[in-house]
Amino acid sequence: MTAESGKPAALSTEGEGRPSFASPAAEGGWHLVVRVQPGAKKSEFAGVQEGRLRIRLAAPAVENKANKALTAFVAKALGLRATKVTLLSGETGRQKRLLVQTAEEPHWGRLLS
């Protein structure tokens, strides 16, 4: 929590309750910047570090398995179909950029708990 706002530190002042890792996309929807750790014991959200949402994935980083697991995991957490979350960049790295296709702003608290 920050002293001045009383809100969790991961939430920025960009929008009411909008975290630092999320921003409106020009093409509609939302961009998310994430850092992924594949091959973890279980898939889970691991907080925010350097403005990126940290995600641990049980899927290994081979044959695109971790990327597919990432989009499905984020979509499920936000209550969306897997096809509504797309990997825009970072296919072979740990730092990735996602597009969440939804008209309304998602409930970001689902990704921070």
QUIMOZI-V853982 format. One record per helix or strand of 3 or more residues. SS is the DSSP state (2 for helix, 1 for strand). FROM is the first residue (numbers start at 1). LEN is the number of residues. Records with the same first field share a line. If there is no record, write none. Layout:
SS=FROM-LEN / FROM-LEN
This chain:
1=22-3 / 30-8 / 44-6 / 52-5 / 85-5 / 95-6
2=65-14 / 82-3 / 109-4
